[in-house]
Amino acid sequence: MNYHWNWGIFFEPNPMGTGTYLDMLLSGLVLTLKTAALAWIIALIFGSLVGVMRTLPSKGAYWFGFCWVEFFRNMPLLVQLFLWFFVLPELLPKAAGLWLKQLPNAPFWTAAIGIGFFMSARVAIQLQAGIGSLPRGQKMAATALGLTTVQSYRYILLPMAFRIILPPLTSEFLNTIKNTAVAITIGLIELTGQARSMQEFSFQVFEAFTAATLLYLLVNAIVVTAMRFLERWVAIPGYITGK
Amino acid sequence: MFSNLDFEVIRRSLPYLFYEGMTFTVTLTALAALGGLIFGTAIALMRLSGYKTLGRIAGVYVDFMRSLPLVLVIFWFYFLVPYIGQWVTGASRPISVGAFASSLITFIMFEAAYFSEIMRAGIQSISRGQPAAANALGLTYAQTMRYVVLPQAFRNMLPVLLTQTIVLFQDTSLVYVLSIPDFLGAASKVAQRDGRLVEMYLFAAVVYFTISCIASFGVRRLQSRIAIIR
């Protein structure tokens, strides 16, 4: 390979005058984490609501949940981001559309909300499966105790279900972090975006992408370790993972 | 709100969208799924084989691929493949590979990691008695895999493999970052040329949605049909 390696490139000043190339990548990492965190909060809130709706006896709630999941699952994330970013402002009334287009940090908010909704469909399915995996007796016991539907979800079903589905939720969280890279297409300069611009400025393709790769691996390792601790902490006694 | 939309632009660009764009998308999906399946099976067998080193190499590969965003992997291979080509052919400069070749290699290598995990779960779902019985019959390891374990594992895993293929079909839209005219890329080229973003992106969304919905409905039907009754 006649490629000119230059690992010192990270400590050279970047052409934007915002410090070194390393600073550029790290600011991308921060943006990746911020987007992922906000998206994950949105995914958890909406995913939980929709997941619960899919387990309720009400037909209407079930269908709403069904449509929600099918809508967000059957379109590529990239297309969904385009819909929110390019299409939505045009379809709104003029004033609202204009306001939306002029929001500062539009790519960030679009990415976080878009990825959040996209992931909420997956969270909903996991939660539905988790609630479905509980023994029937749990729900019956709750009813027999005189708990209302809300109370039985709040005190019995959800605490159990969330603890059971923690491992699949971990991988959904990792997916959320990875999916933030798609937002490069609507102009969010997160970690992959910064690696890409570093490569364009410096022509050091492999160094730039190697650094981004290592940072993603590092984030993954931290999340997996943290979740393993959380899993052990919330394990349900009597289950295989419990004490 | 749809009054100032011009849906004529969609009709005008249909041939380009489908002959060029969708053909690219579907070909890439099919070949990547096939390649991913072959490599994925090999990786799954490596992980399950008795050789520790082999299993560890496969494990590192799978973990590595699965912890990176697809967009980053697409960039990696886009820049790396010319150098690999140069190294393999011994050329004096990085050889230029077409957009199709480089995205196909990306998706095969990426999907192999995901398919291998599905295959591994499928192989592990086969009861111990099956390979033991094959062993007792005097079949070799290769024969056991070929005639006893893999056919059942494939059947068990077919719905999941197909679901992953639908995900792959949606993920191929990400070659957009290389400005390749796949279906979405073609739609977005027309959108930018004619200044008709709204119509084109809505249309692309509807097409992806319809195809994925029909496909996942088919997978659900298939799943209830081929389930092995125990």
Contacts between the chains, C-beta under 8 A, distances in Angstrom:
chain1	res1	chain2	res2	distance
A	1	B	83	5.5
A	1	B	86	7.1
A	1	B	87	6.4
A	2	B	92	7.9
A	2	B	93	7.4
A	3	B	83	6.8
A	70	B	213	6.5
A	71	B	209	7.6
A	73	B	212	7.6
A	73	B	216	7.9
A	74	B	170	7.9
A	74	B	208	7.1
A	74	B	209	4.9
A	74	B	212	3.8
A	74	B	213	5.0
A	74	B	216	6.8
A	75	B	170	7.1
A	75	B	205	5.5
A	75	B	208	5.2
A	75	B	209	5.2
A	75	B	212	7.1
A	76	B	170	3.9
A	76	B	171	6.9
A	76	B	173	4.2
A	76	B	174	7.6
A	76	B	184	7.2
A	76	B	208	5.8
A	77	B	170	7.6
A	78	B	173	4.8
A	78	B	174	6.0
A	78	B	176	6.2
A	78	B	184	6.7
A	79	B	173	6.3
A	79	B	184	6.4
A	79	B	201	7.0
A	79	B	204	5.7
A	79	B	205	5.0
A	79	B	208	5.7
A	80	B	205	7.6
A	82	B	188	7.8
A	82	B	201	4.7
A	82	B	204	7.7
A	82	B	205	7.8
A	83	B	201	6.1
A	83	B	202	7.4
A	83	B	205	5.7
A	86	B	197	4.7
A	86	B	198	7.0
A	86	B	201	5.8
A	87	B	197	7.0
A	87	B	198	5.1
A	87	B	201	5.2
A	87	B	202	6.0
A	90	B	197	7.5
A	90	B	198	4.6
A	91	B	1	5.5
A	91	B	198	7.0
A	92	B	1	8.0
A	93	B	1	7.9
A	174	B	67	7.1
A	178	B	67	7.7
A	178	B	68	7.1
A	178	B	69	4.0
A	178	B	70	7.3
A	179	B	69	7.1
A	180	B	69	7.5
A	181	B	69	3.4
A	181	B	70	7.4
A	181	B	71	4.1
A	181	B	72	5.9
A	182	B	69	7.6
A	182	B	71	6.1
A	182	B	174	6.8
A	184	B	71	6.0
A	184	B	177	6.6
A	185	B	176	6.2
A	185	B	177	6.4
A	192	B	69	6.0
A	192	B	71	5.4
A	192	B	72	4.9
A	192	B	75	7.2
A	195	B	72	7.3
A	195	B	75	7.6
A	196	B	75	6.5
A	199	B	79	7.7
A	205	B	79	4.6
A	206	B	79	7.4
A	206	B	80	7.8
A	209	B	72	6.8
A	209	B	75	6.2
A	209	B	76	5.6
A	209	B	79	7.2
A	212	B	72	6.1
A	213	B	68	6.2
A	213	B	72	6.8
A	213	B	76	7.7
A	216	B	67	6.1
A	216	B	68	5.6
A	216	B	69	6.9
A	216	B	72	7.0
A	217	B	64	7.6
A	217	B	67	5.7
A	217	B	68	7.8
A	220	B	67	4.1
